Amino acid sequence: MNKIKLLYLFFIAVTFLVTGCTSSRNLIFADREWHISSHYGQIIDKDTTFRFTFGDVLIPDPLVIVSSKDSLAKYPGMDKFLGDILTTANIDNSEILFYAPEMQSLFIKLNSEMPPLRPSSISSPLSDDKPYTMWIYDGDIERWNRKPEEMYTYTYFNKKKKQLLIVDCYNYGDTPIAQITIFQNRNKVTDTMSLPVPGIRSSFNLRPDYRKYMEYIEPISNRIETRRATAFGNYKIGREQKLRYK
């Protein structure tokens, strides 16, 4: 009888662990339909609530856009890939607006403010043409609560995953947004996803290798700086959208 009880308890424990691991993969999608506007050079949802720019780049046509569980199901392992990113960024329970692998971009609608964690940098005021960016160091002490005209940036580097994440948090109109730029080298997970367009696979290529910053410091720096300007641009688009719907 004791053995049976022990086996039962063991089964419950294993079930709990498995369920716990799986629950982090229960991604929440806003389930919006998106299209690329050749006129604006932006990605726009069906009812034009949201418009986002990817910066001064050519947007591939067609563009793979993952914005629902149905589109997610086409790419094995992407649920784990995205779930890990949201966990790393401390925003597990927020809504995914869309993920565009080829553009290295993941847009999240935050259901609440980010936890009061120390950012890597603060850009402010975003309403200026050229917002000032202040770098944050270990000794800096603040109550890390972002103001509406500030952008908090967080960076996460995982050598084992060959991954560098840059999480820009700002207001799109009145909506808190996390714009996540994913610098990812190829690994087993990215190969498993079987993304169809060659250009997408090349966005997970081995050059530059994000584990070797000093060897590729110039191209990496350029991409990081371009991403910041894109976030500023999306903040301004959000202000335009807010005025439009008033």
FIKOLZA-1660 file (N, C-alpha, C; in steps of 0.1 Angstrom, whole numbers, plus 5000, padded with zeros to 4 digits):
% residues 246
   i   px   py   pz ch aa at
   1 5008 4988 5000  A  M  N
   1 5000 5000 5000  A  M CA
   1 5009 5013 5000  A  M  C
   2 5019 5012 5008  A  N  N
   2 5028 5024 5009  A  N CA
   2 5035 5026 4995  A  N  C
   3 5038 5015 4988  A  K  N
   3 5044 5016 4975  A  K CA
   3 5035 5023 4965  A  K  C
   4 5022 5019 4966  A  I  N
   4 5012 5024 4957  A  I CA
   4 5010 5039 4960  A  I  C
   5 5010 5043 4973  A  K  N
   5 5009 5057 4976  A  K CA
   5 5021 5065 4971  A  K  C
   6 5033 5059 4973  A  L  N
   6 5045 5066 4968  A  L CA
   6 5045 5068 4953  A  L  C
   7 5040 5057 4946  A  L  N
   7 5039 5058 4931  A  L CA
   7 5029 5069 4927  A  L  C
   8 5018 5069 4935  A  Y  N
   8 5008 5079 4932  A  Y CA
   8 5013 5093 4934  A  Y  C
   9 5020 5095 4945  A  L  N
   9 5025 5108 4948  A  L CA
   9 5036 5112 4937  A  L  C
  10 5044 5102 4933  A  F  N
  10 5054 5105 4923  A  F CA
  10 5047 5109 4910  A  F  C
  11 5036 5102 4906  A  F  N
  11 5028 5105 4894  A  F CA
  11 5023 5120 4895  A  F  C
  12 5018 5123 4907  A  I  N
  12 5012 5137 4908  A  I CA
  12 5023 5147 4907  A  I  C
  13 5035 5144 4913  A  A  N
  13 5046 5154 4912  A  A CA
  13 5051 5156 4898  A  A  C
  14 5052 5145 4890  A  V  N
  14 5056 5145 4876  A  V CA
  14 5046 5153 4868  A  V  C
  15 5033 5150 4870  A  T  N
  15 5023 5157 4863  A  T CA
  15 5023 5172 4866  A  T  C
  16 5026 5176 4878  A  F  N
  16 5027 5190 4882  A  F CA
  16 5039 5197 4875  A  F  C
  17 5050 5190 4875  A  L  N
  17 5062 5195 4868  A  L CA
  17 5059 5197 4853  A  L  C
  18 5054 5187 4847  A  V  N
  18 5051 5188 4833  A  V CA
  18 5041 5199 4830  A  V  C
  19 5030 5199 4838  A  T  N
  19 5020 5210 4836  A  T CA
  19 5027 5224 4838  A  T  C
  20 5035 5225 4848  A  G  N
  20 5042 5238 4850  A  G CA
  20 5050 5242 4839  A  G  C
  21 5058 5233 4833  A  C  N
  21 5066 5236 4821  A  C CA
  21 5057 5240 4809  A  C  C
  22 5046 5232 4808  A  T  N
  22 5037 5235 4796  A  T CA
  22 5030 5248 4797  A  T  C
  23 5026 5252 4810  A  S  N
  23 5019 5264 4812  A  S CA
  23 5026 5276 4807  A  S  C
  24 5039 5276 4808  A  S  N
  24 5047 5288 4803  A  S CA
  24 5046 5289 4788  A  S  C
  25 5042 5278 4781  A  R  N
  25 5040 5279 4767  A  R CA
  25 5026 5283 4762  A  R  C
  26 5017 5285 4772  A  N  N
  26 5004 5289 4768  A  N CA
  26 5004 5304 4764  A  N  C
  27 5008 5306 4752  A  L  N
  27 5010 5320 4748  A  L CA
  27 4996 5327 4745  A  L  C
  28 4996 5340 4748  A  I  N
  28 4983 5347 4746  A  I CA
  28 4985 5356 4733  A  I  C
  29 4976 5354 4724  A  F  N
  29 4977 5362 4712  A  F CA
  29 4965 5372 4711  A  F  C
  30 4968 5384 4706  A  A  N
  30 4957 5394 4704  A  A CA
  30 4948 5390 4692  A  A  C
  31 4953 5381 4684  A  D  N
  31 4945 5376 4673  A  D CA
  31 4940 5387 4663  A  D  C
  32 4950 5395 4660  A  R  N
  32 4947 5406 4650  A  R CA
  32 4952 5402 4636  A  R  C
  33 4945 5406 4626  A  E  N
  33 4950 5403 4612  A  E CA
  33 4959 5415 4608  A  E  C
  34 4970 5411 4601  A  W  N
  34 4980 5421 4598  A  W CA
  34 4983 5421 4583  A  W  C
  35 4986 5432 4577  A  H  N
  35 4990 5433 4563  A  H CA
  35 5001 5443 4562  A  H  C
  36 5009 5442 4551  A  I  N
  36 5019 5452 4548  A  I CA
  36 5014 5463 4539  A  I  C
  37 5015 5475 4543  A  S  N
  37 5010 5486 4534  A  S CA
  37 5022 5491 4526  A  S  C
  38 5021 5490 4513  A  S  N
  38 5032 5495 4504  A  S CA
  38 5032 5510 4504  A  S  C
  39 5020 5516 4507  A  H  N
  39 5019 5531 4507  A  H CA
  39 5027 5536 4519  A  H  C
  40 5024 5531 4531  A  Y  N
  40 5031 5536 4543  A  Y CA
  40 5044 5529 4546  A  Y  C
  41 5046 5517 4540  A  G  N
  41 5058 5509 4543  A  G CA
  41 5058 5505 4557  A  G  C
  42 5046 5501 4562  A  Q  N
  42 5044 5497 4576  A  Q CA
  42 5035 5484 4576  A  Q  C
  43 5035 5478 4588  A  I  N
  43 5026 5467 4590  A  I CA
  43 5014 5472 4598  A  I  C
  44 5002 5469 4593  A  I  N
  44 4990 5475 4599  A  I CA
  44 4980 5464 4601  A  I  C
  45 4973 5465 4613  A  D  N
  45 4962 5455 4615  A  D CA
  45 4949 5459 4608  A  D  C
  46 4940 5450 4608  A  K  N
  46 4928 5451 4599  A  K CA
  46 4920 5463 4602  A  K  C
  47 4918 5467 4615  A  D  N
  47 4909 5478 4618  A  D CA
  47 4918 5491 4620  A  D  C
  48 4931 5490 4616  A  T  N
  48 4940 5502 4617  A  T CA
  48 4942 5508 4631  A  T  C
  49 4940 5499 4641  A  T  N
  49 4942 5503 4655  A  T CA
  49 4957 5505 4657  A  T  C
  50 4965 5496 4651  A  F  N
  50 4979 5496 4653  A  F CA
  50 4986 5497 4639  A  F  C
  51 4996 5505 4638  A  R  N
  51 5006 5506 4627  A  R CA
  51 5020 5506 4632  A  R  C
  52 5028 5498 4627  A  F  N
  52 5042 5498 4631  A  F CA
  52 5052 5499 4619  A  F  C
  53 5063 5506 4622  A  T  N
  53 5073 5506 4612  A  T CA
  53 5085 5497 4616  A  T  C
  54 5092 5492 4606  A  F  N
  54 5104 5484 4609  A  F CA
  54 5116 5492 4606  A  F  C
  55 5114 5505 4603  A  G  N
  55 5125 5513 4600  A  G CA
  55 5127 5515 4585  A  G  C
  56 5138 5521 4581  A  D  N
  56 5141 5524 4567  A  D CA
  56 5147 5511 4561  A  D  C
  57 5138 5501 4559  A  V  N
  57 5143 5488 4553  A  V CA
  57 5132 5484 4543  A  V  C
  58 5136 5475 4534  A  L  N
  58 5126 5469 4525  A  L CA
  58 5120 5457 4532  A  L  C
  59 5106 5457 4532  A  I  N
  59 5099 5447 4539  A  I CA
  59 5096 5436 4528  A  I  C
  60 5100 5423 4531  A  P  N
  60 5098 5412 4522  A  P CA
  60 5083 5410 4519  A  P  C
  61 5080 5406 4507  A  D  N
  61 5067 5403 4503  A  D CA
  61 5067 5389 4496  A  D  C
  62 5060 5379 4502  A  P  N
  62 5053 5379 4514  A  P CA
  62 5061 5379 4527  A  P  C
  63 5055 5384 4538  A  L  N
  63 5062 5384 4550  A  L CA
  63 5056 5374 4560  A  L  C
  64 5063 5365 4566  A  V  N
  64 5058 5356 4576  A  V CA
  64 5054 5363 4588  A  V  C
  65 5041 5363 4592  A  I  N
  65 5036 5370 4604  A  I CA
  65 5029 5360 4613  A  I  C
  66 5034 5358 4625  A  V  N
  66 5028 5349 4634  A  V CA
  66 5020 5357 4644  A  V  C
  67 5007 5356 4644  A  S  N
  67 4999 5365 4652  A  S CA
  67 4987 5358 4659  A  S  C
  68 4987 5344 4657  A  S  N
  68 4976 5336 4663  A  S CA
  68 4981 5322 4666  A  S  C
  69 4974 5314 4673  A  K  N
  69 4978 5301 4676  A  K CA
  69 4978 5292 4663  A  K  C
  70 4969 5296 4654  A  D  N
  70 4969 5288 4641  A  D CA
  70 4981 5291 4633  A  D  C
  71 4986 5303 4632  A  S  N
  71 4998 5306 4625  A  S CA
  71 5010 5301 4633  A  S  C
  72 5009 5300 4646  A  L  N
  72 5020 5295 4654  A  L CA
  72 5022 5280 4651  A  L  C
  73 5011 5273 4650  A  A  N
  73 5011 5258 4648  A  A CA
  73 5019 5254 4636  A  A  C
  74 5021 5263 4626  A  K  N
  74 5028 5259 4614  A  K CA
  74 5043 5257 4616  A  K  C
  75 5048 5262 4627  A  Y  N
  75 5063 5262 4629  A  Y CA
  75 5066 5255 4642  A  Y  C
  76 5069 5242 4641  A  P  N
  76 5072 5234 4653  A  P CA
  76 5083 5240 4662  A  P  C
  77 5080 5241 4675  A  G  N
  77 5090 5246 4684  A  G CA
  77 5090 5261 4686  A  G  C
  78 5082 5268 4678  A  M  N
  78 5081 5282 4679  A  M CA
  78 5075 5287 4692  A  M  C
  79 5065 5278 4697  A  D  N
  79 5059 5281 4710  A  D CA
  79 5069 5282 4721  A  D  C
  80 5078 5272 4721  A  K  N
  80 5088 5272 4732  A  K CA
  80 5098 5284 4730  A  K  C
  81 5101 5287 4717  A  F  N
  81 5110 5298 4714  A  F CA
  81 5105 5311 4719  A  F  C
  82 5092 5314 4716  A  L  N
  82 5086 5326 4720  A  L CA
  82 5083 5326 4735  A  L  C
  83 5079 5315 4740  A  G  N
  83 5077 5314 4755  A  G CA
  83 5089 5317 4763  A  G  C
  84 5100 5312 4758  A  D  N
  84 5113 5315 4765  A  D CA
  84 5117 5330 4765  A  D  C
  85 5114 5336 4754  A  I  N
  85 5117 5350 4752  A  I CA
  85 5108 5358 4762  A  I  C
  86 5095 5355 4763  A  L  N
  86 5087 5363 4772  A  L CA
  86 5090 5361 4786  A  L  C
  87 5094 5348 4789  A  T  N
  87 5099 5346 4803  A  T CA
  87 5111 5353 4807  A  T  C
  88 5121 5353 4797  A  T  N
  88 5133 5361 4799  A  T CA
  88 5130 5376 4801  A  T  C
  89 5121 5381 4794  A  A  N
  89 5117 5395 4795  A  A CA
  89 5108 5399 4806  A  A  C
  90 5103 5389 4814  A  N  N
  90 5094 5391 4825  A  N CA
  90 5081 5396 4821  A  N  C
  91 5076 5391 4809  A  I  N
  91 5063 5395 4805  A  I CA
  91 5054 5383 4800  A  I  C
  92 5055 5372 4807  A  D  N
  92 5048 5360 4804  A  D CA
  92 5033 5362 4800  A  D  C
  93 5026 5370 4808  A  N  N
  93 5011 5371 4807  A  N CA
  93 5007 5382 4798  A  N  C
  94 5015 5387 4789  A  S  N
  94 5011 5397 4780  A  S CA
  94 5007 5392 4766  A  S  C
  95 5000 5400 4759  A  E  N
  95 4995 5396 4746  A  E CA
  95 5005 5398 4734  A  E  C
  96 5007 5388 4726  A  I  N
  96 5015 5389 4714  A  I CA
  96 5007 5395 4703  A  I  C
  97 5012 5407 4698  A  L  N
  97 5005 5413 4687  A  L CA
  97 5010 5406 4674  A  L  C
  98 5023 5404 4672  A  F  N
  98 5028 5396 4661  A  F CA
  98 5043 5394 4663  A  F  C
  99 5047 5383 4656  A  Y  N
  99 5062 5380 4655  A  Y CA
  99 5065 5379 4640  A  Y  C
 100 5075 5387 4636  A  A  N
 100 5079 5387 4622  A  A CA
 100 5094 5382 4622  A  A  C
 101 5096 5369 4620  A  P  N
 101 5110 5364 4621  A  P CA
 101 5120 5371 4612  A  P  C
 102 5116 5373 4600  A  E  N
 102 5126 5379 4591  A  E CA
 102 5130 5393 4594  A  E  C
 103 5121 5400 4601  A  M  N
 103 5124 5414 4606  A  M CA
 103 5130 5414 4620  A  M  C
 104 5132 5402 4625  A  Q  N
 104 5138 5400 4639  A  Q CA
 104 5130 5408 4649  A  Q  C
 105 5117 5408 4648  A  S  N
 105 5108 5417 4656  A  S CA
 105 5097 5410 4662  A  S  C
 106 5094 5412 4675  A  L  N
 106 5083 5407 4682  A  L CA
 106 5076 5418 4690  A  L  C
 107 5064 5421 4687  A  F  N
 107 5056 5432 4693  A  F CA
 107 5046 5426 4703  A  F  C
 108 5047 5432 4716  A  I  N
 108 5039 5427 4727  A  I CA
 108 5030 5438 4732  A  I  C
 109 5018 5436 4735  A  K  N
 109 5009 5445 4742  A  K CA
 109 5009 5441 4756  A  K  C
 110 5015 5450 4764  A  L  N
 110 5017 5447 4779  A  L CA
 110 5004 5449 4786  A  L  C
 111 5000 5439 4793  A  N  N
 111 4987 5440 4801  A  N CA
 111 4989 5448 4814  A  N  C
 112 5001 5450 4818  A  S  N
 112 5004 5459 4829  A  S CA
 112 5018 5464 4828  A  S  C
 113 5022 5473 4836  A  E  N
 113 5035 5479 4835  A  E CA
 113 5045 5468 4838  A  E  C
 114 5057 5469 4833  A  M  N
 114 5068 5460 4835  A  M CA
 114 5071 5460 4850  A  M  C
 115 5076 5449 4855  A  P  N
 115 5081 5449 4869  A  P CA
 115 5092 5460 4871  A  P  C
 116 5093 5465 4883  A  P  N
 116 5102 5476 4885  A  P CA
 116 5117 5471 4885  A  P  C
 117 5122 5467 4874  A  L  N
 117 5135 5462 4872  A  L CA
 117 5144 5473 4866  A  L  C
 118 5157 5473 4870  A  R  N
 118 5166 5483 4865  A  R CA
 118 5168 5481 4850  A  R  C
 119 5165 5491 4841  A  P  N
 119 5168 5489 4827  A  P CA
 119 5182 5491 4823  A  P  C
 120 5186 5488 4811  A  S  N
 120 5199 5491 4806  A  S CA
 120 5201 5506 4802  A  S  C
 121 5190 5512 4797  A  S  N
 121 5190 5526 4794  A  S CA
 121 5176 5532 4795  A  S  C
 122 5176 5545 4796  A  I  N
 122 5163 5552 4795  A  I CA
 122 5164 5563 4785  A  I  C
 123 5154 5563 4775  A  S  N
 123 5154 5574 4765  A  S CA
 123 5142 5583 4768  A  S  C
 124 5145 5596 4768  A  S  N
 124 5134 5606 4772  A  S CA
 124 5139 5620 4768  A  S  C
 125 5129 5629 4766  A  P  N
 125 5114 5626 4763  A  P CA
 125 5112 5621 4749  A  P  C
 126 5104 5612 4747  A  L  N
 126 5102 5606 4734  A  L CA
 126 5094 5616 4724  A  L  C
 127 5088 5626 4730  A  S  N
 127 5081 5636 4722  A  S CA
 127 5091 5645 4714  A  S  C
 128 5104 5645 4719  A  D  N
 128 5114 5653 4712  A  D CA
 128 5118 5647 4698  A  D  C
 129 5123 5655 4689  A  D  N
 129 5128 5649 4677  A  D CA
 129 5140 5640 4679  A  D  C
 130 5148 5643 4688  A  K  N
 130 5160 5635 4692  A  K CA
 130 5160 5632 4707  A  K  C
 131 5153 5622 4711  A  P  N
 131 5153 5619 4726  A  P CA
 131 5167 5616 4731  A  P  C
 132 5169 5620 4743  A  Y  N
 132 5182 5617 4750  A  Y CA
 132 5182 5604 4756  A  Y  C
 133 5193 5596 4754  A  T  N
 133 5194 5583 4760  A  T CA
 133 5204 5583 4771  A  T  C
 134 5200 5579 4783  A  M  N
 134 5209 5578 4795  A  M CA
 134 5212 5563 4798  A  M  C
 135 5224 5560 4799  A  W  N
 135 5228 5546 4803  A  W CA
 135 5227 5544 4818  A  W  C
 136 5223 5532 4822  A  I  N
 136 5221 5529 4836  A  I CA
 136 5231 5519 4840  A  I  C
 137 5238 5522 4851  A  Y  N
 137 5248 5513 4857  A  Y CA
 137 5244 5507 4870  A  Y  C
 138 5252 5497 4874  A  D  N
 138 5248 5490 4886  A  D CA
 138 5246 5498 4899  A  D  C
 139 5254 5509 4900  A  G  N
 139 5253 5517 4912  A  G CA
 139 5241 5527 4912  A  G  C
 140 5234 5528 4900  A  D  N
 140 5223 5538 4899  A  D CA
 140 5211 5533 4907  A  D  C
 141 5205 5541 4915  A  I  N
 141 5194 5537 4924  A  I CA
 141 5182 5546 4920  A  I  C
 142 5171 5539 4916  A  E  N
 142 5159 5546 4913  A  E CA
 142 5147 5537 4917  A  E  C
 143 5135 5543 4916  A  R  N
 143 5123 5535 4917  A  R CA
 143 5119 5533 4902  A  R  C
 144 5123 5521 4897  A  W  N
 144 5122 5519 4882  A  W CA
 144 5108 5518 4877  A  W  C
 145 5101 5529 4877  A  N  N
 145 5087 5530 4872  A  N CA
 145 5088 5540 4860  A  N  C
 146 5085 5534 4849  A  R  N
 146 5086 5542 4836  A  R CA
 146 5075 5552 4835  A  R  C
 147 5079 5564 4831  A  K  N
 147 5069 5575 4828  A  K CA
 147 5064 5574 4813  A  K  C
 148 5052 5579 4810  A  P  N
 148 5047 5578 4796  A  P CA
 148 5056 5583 4785  A  P  C
 149 5064 5593 4788  A  E  N
 149 5073 5598 4777  A  E CA
 149 5087 5593 4778  A  E  C
 150 5089 5581 4785  A  E  N
 150 5102 5575 4786  A  E CA
 150 5101 5561 4779  A  E  C
 151 5113 5557 4774  A  M  N
 151 5114 5543 4769  A  M CA
 151 5125 5536 4778  A  M  C
 152 5121 5525 4784  A  Y  N
 152 5130 5517 4791  A  Y CA
 152 5135 5506 4782  A  Y  C
 153 5148 5504 4782  A  T  N
 153 5154 5493 4774  A  T CA
 153 5161 5483 4783  A  T  C
 154 5158 5470 4780  A  Y  N
 154 5164 5459 4787  A  Y CA
 154 5171 5451 4777  A  Y  C
 155 5183 5446 4781  A  T  N
 155 5190 5437 4772  A  T CA
 155 5193 5424 4780  A  T  C
 156 5192 5413 4772  A  Y  N
 156 5195 5399 4777  A  Y CA
 156 5203 5392 4767  A  Y  C
 157 5214 5386 4772  A  F  N
 157 5223 5378 4763  A  F CA
 157 5224 5364 4769  A  F  C
 158 5222 5355 4760  A  N  N
 158 5224 5341 4764  A  N CA
 158 5233 5334 4755  A  N  C
 159 5245 5331 4760  A  K  N
 159 5256 5326 4751  A  K CA
 159 5252 5312 4746  A  K  C
 160 5246 5304 4755  A  K  N
 160 5243 5290 4751  A  K CA
 160 5232 5290 4740  A  K  C
 161 5223 5299 4740  A  K  N
 161 5212 5299 4730  A  K CA
 161 5217 5307 4718  A  K  C
 162 5229 5314 4719  A  K  N
 162 5233 5322 4708  A  K CA
 162 5223 5333 4705  A  K  C
 163 5219 5340 4716  A  Q  N
 163 5208 5349 4715  A  Q CA
 163 5210 5362 4722  A  Q  C
 164 5207 5373 4716  A  L  N
 164 5207 5386 4722  A  L CA
 164 5194 5393 4720  A  L  C
 165 5187 5396 4731  A  L  N
 165 5174 5402 4731  A  L CA
 165 5175 5417 4735  A  L  C
 166 5168 5426 4728  A  I  N
 166 5167 5440 4733  A  I CA
 166 5153 5443 4734  A  I  C
 167 5148 5446 4746  A  V  N
 167 5134 5448 4749  A  V CA
 167 5132 5463 4751  A  V  C
 168 5125 5470 4742  A  D  N
 168 5122 5484 4743  A  D CA
 168 5107 5486 4748  A  D  C
 169 5105 5492 4759  A  C  N
 169 5092 5494 4764  A  C CA
 169 5088 5509 4764  A  C  C
 170 5077 5511 4757  A  Y  N
 170 5073 5525 4755  A  Y CA
 170 5057 5525 4753  A  Y  C
 171 5052 5537 4753  A  N  N
 171 5037 5538 4751  A  N CA
 171 5034 5540 4737  A  N  C
 172 5025 5532 4732  A  Y  N
 172 5019 5534 4718  A  Y CA
 172 5006 5541 4720  A  Y  C
 173 5005 5554 4719  A  G  N
 173 4993 5561 4724  A  G CA
 173 4993 5560 4739  A  G  C
 174 4982 5554 4744  A  D  N
 174 4981 5551 4758  A  D CA
 174 4984 5536 4762  A  D  C
 175 4988 5528 4752  A  T  N
 175 4990 5514 4753  A  T CA
 175 5005 5511 4756  A  T  C
 176 5008 5505 4767  A  P  N
 176 5022 5501 4769  A  P CA
 176 5026 5489 4759  A  P  C
 177 5037 5491 4753  A  I  N
 177 5042 5481 4743  A  I CA
 177 5056 5477 4746  A  I  C
 178 5059 5464 4743  A  A  N
 178 5072 5459 4744  A  A CA
 178 5076 5456 4729  A  A  C
 179 5086 5462 4724  A  Q  N
 179 5091 5459 4711  A  Q CA
 179 5104 5451 4713  A  Q  C
 180 5104 5439 4709  A  I  N
 180 5115 5430 4712  A  I CA
 180 5123 5427 4699  A  I  C
 181 5135 5431 4699  A  T  N
 181 5144 5428 4687  A  T CA
 181 5152 5415 4691  A  T  C
 182 5151 5405 4682  A  I  N
 182 5157 5392 4685  A  I CA
 182 5169 5390 4676  A  I  C
 183 5181 5391 4681  A  F  N
 183 5193 5388 4674  A  F CA
 183 5197 5373 4677  A  F  C
 184 5195 5365 4668  A  Q  N
 184 5195 5350 4670  A  Q CA
 184 5204 5343 4660  A  Q  C
 185 5214 5336 4664  A  N  N
 185 5221 5327 4655  A  N CA
 185 5214 5314 4654  A  N  C
 186 5217 5307 4643  A  R  N
 186 5210 5294 4641  A  R CA
 186 5214 5284 4653  A  R  C
 187 5204 5276 4657  A  N  N
 187 5206 5266 4666  A  N CA
 187 5196 5255 4663  A  N  C
 188 5195 5245 4672  A  K  N
 188 5186 5234 4669  A  K CA
 188 5171 5239 4669  A  K  C
 189 5168 5248 4678  A  V  N
 189 5154 5253 4679  A  V CA
 189 5150 5260 4666  A  V  C
 190 5159 5269 4661  A  T  N
 190 5155 5277 4649  A  T CA
 190 5154 5267 4637  A  T  C
 191 5163 5257 4636  A  D  N
 191 5162 5247 4625  A  D CA
 191 5149 5239 4626  A  D  C
 192 5145 5236 4638  A  T  N
 192 5132 5228 4640  A  T CA
 192 5120 5236 4635  A  T  C
 193 5120 5249 4636  A  M  N
 193 5108 5257 4633  A  M CA
 193 5105 5256 4618  A  M  C
 194 5115 5252 4609  A  S  N
 194 5113 5251 4595  A  S CA
 194 5106 5263 4589  A  S  C
 195 5111 5274 4591  A  L  N
 195 5106 5287 4585  A  L CA
 195 5108 5286 4570  A  L  C
 196 5098 5289 4562  A  P  N
 196 5099 5286 4547  A  P CA
 196 5107 5295 4538  A  P  C
 197 5109 5307 4542  A  V  N
 197 5115 5317 4533  A  V CA
 197 5130 5317 4535  A  V  C
 198 5139 5316 4525  A  P  N
 198 5153 5316 4527  A  P CA
 198 5158 5328 4535  A  P  C
 199 5152 5340 4532  A  G  N
 199 5156 5352 4539  A  G CA
 199 5155 5351 4554  A  G  C
 200 5144 5343 4558  A  I  N
 200 5142 5342 4573  A  I CA
 200 5153 5333 4578  A  I  C
 201 5156 5323 4572  A  R  N
 201 5167 5314 4577  A  R CA
 201 5180 5322 4578  A  R  C
 202 5182 5330 4568  A  S  N
 202 5195 5338 4568  A  S CA
 202 5195 5348 4580  A  S  C
 203 5183 5352 4585  A  S  N
 203 5183 5361 4597  A  S CA
 203 5188 5353 4609  A  S  C
 204 5188 5340 4608  A  F  N
 204 5194 5332 4619  A  F CA
 204 5208 5327 4616  A  F  C
 205 5215 5334 4607  A  N  N
 205 5227 5328 4602  A  N CA
 205 5238 5330 4612  A  N  C
 206 5250 5325 4608  A  L  N
 206 5261 5325 4618  A  L CA
 206 5270 5337 4617  A  L  C
 207 5267 5347 4608  A  R  N
 207 5275 5359 4608  A  R CA
 207 5265 5371 4608  A  R  C
 208 5267 5380 4618  A  P  N
 208 5277 5379 4628  A  P CA
 208 5274 5370 4639  A  P  C
 209 5283 5363 4645  A  D  N
 209 5281 5355 4657  A  D CA
 209 5280 5363 4669  A  D  C
 210 5268 5364 4675  A  Y  N
 210 5265 5373 4686  A  Y CA
 210 5273 5369 4699  A  Y  C
 211 5280 5358 4699  A  R  N
 211 5288 5354 4710  A  R CA
 211 5302 5361 4709  A  R  C
 212 5305 5367 4697  A  K  N
 212 5318 5373 4695  A  K CA
 212 5317 5388 4692  A  K  C
 213 5313 5395 4703  A  Y  N
 213 5310 5409 4701  A  Y CA
 213 5321 5417 4694  A  Y  C
 214 5333 5415 4700  A  M  N
 214 5344 5423 4696  A  M CA
 214 5348 5421 4681  A  M  C
 215 5346 5409 4676  A  E  N
 215 5349 5406 4662  A  E CA
 215 5339 5413 4652  A  E  C
 216 5327 5415 4657  A  Y  N
 216 5316 5420 4649  A  Y CA
 216 5310 5433 4655  A  Y  C
 217 5318 5440 4662  A  I  N
 217 5312 5452 4670  A  I CA
 217 5306 5462 4661  A  I  C
 218 5311 5465 4649  A  E  N
 218 5306 5475 4641  A  E CA
 218 5292 5471 4635  A  E  C
 219 5290 5460 4628  A  P  N
 219 5277 5456 4623  A  P CA
 219 5267 5455 4635  A  P  C
 220 5271 5449 4646  A  I  N
 220 5261 5447 4657  A  I CA
 220 5257 5461 4662  A  I  C
 221 5267 5470 4664  A  S  N
 221 5263 5483 4669  A  S CA
 221 5254 5490 4660  A  S  C
 222 5256 5489 4647  A  N  N
 222 5247 5495 4637  A  N CA
 222 5233 5490 4638  A  N  C
 223 5232 5477 4640  A  R  N
 223 5218 5471 4641  A  R CA
 223 5211 5476 4653  A  R  C
 224 5219 5476 4664  A  I  N
 224 5213 5480 4677  A  I CA
 224 5208 5495 4677  A  I  C
 225 5216 5504 4670  A  E  N
 225 5213 5518 4670  A  E CA
 225 5201 5520 4660  A  E  C
 226 5200 5512 4650  A  T  N
 226 5189 5513 4640  A  T CA
 226 5176 5509 4648  A  T  C
 227 5177 5499 4656  A  R  N
 227 5165 5494 4663  A  R CA
 227 5160 5505 4673  A  R  C
 228 5168 5513 4679  A  R  N
 228 5164 5523 4688  A  R CA
 228 5156 5534 4680  A  R  C
 229 5161 5538 4668  A  A  N
 229 5154 5548 4660  A  A CA
 229 5140 5543 4656  A  A  C
 230 5139 5530 4653  A  T  N
 230 5127 5523 4649  A  T CA
 230 5117 5524 4661  A  T  C
 231 5121 5522 4673  A  A  N
 231 5112 5523 4685  A  A CA
 231 5107 5537 4686  A  A  C
 232 5116 5547 4685  A  F  N
 232 5112 5561 4685  A  F CA
 232 5101 5564 4675  A  F  C
 233 5103 5559 4663  A  G  N
 233 5094 5561 4652  A  G CA
 233 5080 5555 4655  A  G  C
 234 5080 5543 4662  A  N  N
 234 5067 5537 4665  A  N CA
 234 5060 5544 4676  A  N  C
 235 5068 5550 4686  A  Y  N
 235 5062 5559 4696  A  Y CA
 235 5054 5570 4689  A  Y  C
 236 5060 5577 4679  A  K  N
 236 5054 5588 4673  A  K CA
 236 5042 5584 4664  A  K  C
 237 5043 5572 4658  A  I  N
 237 5031 5567 4651  A  I CA
 237 5019 5565 4661  A  I  C
 238 5023 5560 4673  A  G  N
 238 5012 5557 4683  A  G CA
 238 5006 5570 4687  A  G  C
 239 5014 5581 4688  A  R  N
 239 5008 5594 4692  A  R CA
 239 4998 5599 4680  A  R  C
 240 5002 5597 4668  A  E  N
 240 4994 5600 4657  A  E CA
 240 4980 5592 4657  A  E  C
 241 4982 5580 4660  A  Q  N
 241 4970 5571 4661  A  Q CA
 241 4960 5576 4672  A  Q  C
 242 4966 5580 4683  A  K  N
 242 4958 5584 4694  A  K CA
 242 4950 5597 4691  A  K  C
 243 4957 5606 4684  A  L  N
 243 4950 5619 4680  A  L CA
 243 4939 5616 4669  A  L  C
 244 4942 5606 4661  A  R  N
 244 4933 5602 4650  A  R CA
 244 4920 5597 4655  A  R  C
 245 4920 5590 4667  A  Y  N
 245 4908 5583 4672  A  Y CA
 245 4902 5591 4683  A  Y  C
 246 4907 5603 4686  A  K  N
 246 4900 5612 4696  A  K CA
 246 4888 5618 4690  A  K  C
% end
